[in-house]
């Protein structure tokens, strides 16, 4: 299982989870996208699937394949929402998630508190998501350190560009790579519409998907 994590809220974790899932599906994989943020679930909204059923139903004994929903436009993606679930539900469903025949992506909460760290305990590796802004990278460095401590070391970092009108200072990629102490797998250009089909965005996530497949996650 691959945790999609970052210390700063709004850095692009959920969007990255969905777009990476699409890239994996486009390559013939059957990814399962799991919303592990039970306090602020949003993956269902990004993916355009119903809020329920989800994690709670799997914790009650149903198989993920019978609960997860596929977006209408992307039937090769399976999405497991977290609406109505609690943190114990995630622990309960992990054995069933590991039986999924494909990559499982965990969309993690932001921060470094107990609930945010919990999904990392179940992951095999972590994909760190950050904007190139200094504050976001500082929090991402903390998340990467926690992931290493929990035996889910960073696979790579994805830098998601913010709006060009954002006047906050941008950290150069080389400095970001040094700070993160792991490869920068992709720099995702800002797209105001959020359109995955934009060629530079799609290409960037395809690079990340190849890295995930190379590690057989």
N, C-alpha and C positions, 0 to 999 in steps of 0.2 A: 504494500500500500504506500502511496505517495501523499504526504501531507503538503498542502499548499498553504504556506504560512507567511506571516509578516507582522512586525510589531505595531505598525500604524494603521488605524482604521482608514478606509478609503484609499488604500494604496493600490487596489486592483486585484485582490486575492480571488474574489468570487468571479470576476470577469475572466481572469486567467484560468481558473478551474474550468469554466465553461468552454472557453476558446481552445484550451489544450485538449479537452475532451473531444471537441469537434475535429481537431487536427488528427487525433488518434483514430477517430472513427473514419475520417477521410482516407486513412491508410489501411483500412480493413479491420481495425481493432473494434472491440465492443466494450468501451469503458463504462464503468459505473461511477457516477459523480455523487458523492455523499456530502450533504450539508452537515458539518460537525459543529456548527455554531448554533447551539440550541437556544441561546439567549436572544440572538438577533438573526434568525434565519432569513436568508435572502436568495439562496440559489434557485429556488423554485420560480421566483420572479424573473431573474435573469434568463433562466432557461425556458420560461413560458409554459410551465406545467402546474397542475393543481397543487395547493398547499398541503393537502393530506390525501391519502395516508402516507406514512413515511417511517422514520426510525422507530417510533413507538409501536407501530404495527409489527415490524420485524422483531422488536424486543419481546413482543407478545407471542412470537412463534411462527409468524409467516415468513416465507422465503423472500429474499430480496427481489428475485425475478418476478414475483407475483405482485410486488408493491411498487417497485420503481416505475416511473413513467418516462416515456420518450417524447421529446418535443415533436410536434407535428411535422416540422420541416427536416428533422434529423432523427429518423427512427433507429439509427444505430447507437444512439446515446441513451443511457438509462440514468435517471435522476432520482435520488432518494432524498426527499425534503426532511426538514427537522421540526416543522411546526407541531407543537403539542408534545414534543419529546423533552426529556430531562437528561442531565449529564450521565446518569446511571444507564440510560438506554443505550448510549454509545458503547459503553463497556460491554453490555449484554449482546450487542449485534456483531461485534468484531469477528468472532469465530465464523459466523455466517457470511460476512463480507469476504473473508479470506477464501471462501469456497467459490467466489465469483471467477468465471473463466475469462479473465481479462484484467486490465489495469484498473485499480480502484483509486480514485482521487478523493482526498478528504479536504473539503473547504473549511479551514480552521478559523476560529475566532481571532481577533486581534489582541495584542497585549502579551503579558507574561504572567498573568494570574493563573490560579489552579485550573479553571475551566478552559482557558486558552491553551494550556500546556497539555491537558489530558489527551487530545488526539495524537500528539507527537509520541506519546508512550506506545501507541499502537502501530505507528508508521514504520516502514523499513527505511525510507529516505525522506528528505524534505526538499521541496522547491521553495526557495525564499523569494518573496515578491516585495518590491519596494519601488518608490519613485526615486529619481536621482537627487532629490532634495536632502540636505544634510540631516534634518530632523528624522525623516523617514528612514534613512540609512542607519542612523544611530540605533533606532529601535530594531531594525532588521538584523544588525550585528548581534544584539542581545538575543533575538529569536534564534539565530544560527548557533550561538553558543549553547543555548538550552537544548536545541536539537541534537547537538553533538553529545551532550551529557546524557541524553535519553536514548542513545544508540540509534538515532534516526538522522545521521549527518546530512548536511546539505548536498544535494546533487548538483545544484547550480543556483544562480540568482537570475531573476527576470526583472529588468528595470522598465517600468511603465512611465512613459513621458506624460507630464501633466500639460495643461493648456498653455499655449505660448503666451497668454496674457498673465500667467502666474509669474510674478517678478521675484520669487524666492531664488536664492542662489542655487545653481546646479553643480553637483560634484562631478568632475570628469570621470569617465568610465574606468580609467586606469586606477584612480584613487579609490573608486568604489570597489573594484576587484580586490585591491590590497586590503581594504577595510573588511570585506566579507570573507576573505581567505578562501574563496571558492570561485570557480569560473562564472563569468557573466554569459549566460547561455543566449540571451536575446535582449535587445533594447527595442521595446515596443513603441512605435511612433504614436503620437497623440492623434486620435481620430474623433472629431466632435460628434459624429453620428454613432460611434461605437460599432461600426460596420466591420465584422470579421472578414468579409469578402474583399476588402481593400487589399491590394496585392502585398504591400510591405507588411501589413499586420498578419495576413495569412502565412506569408513566408517565414516571419519571425516565429510564429507558433509551430510551424512545421519543423523548424530547427530544434525547438524544445522537445517536440514529440519524438524526434529521432534519438535524442539523447536518452529519453525515458526508455525507449525500446532497446537501445544498445545495452542498457543496464538490466534489461529483462525485469522491469518493475511491474 
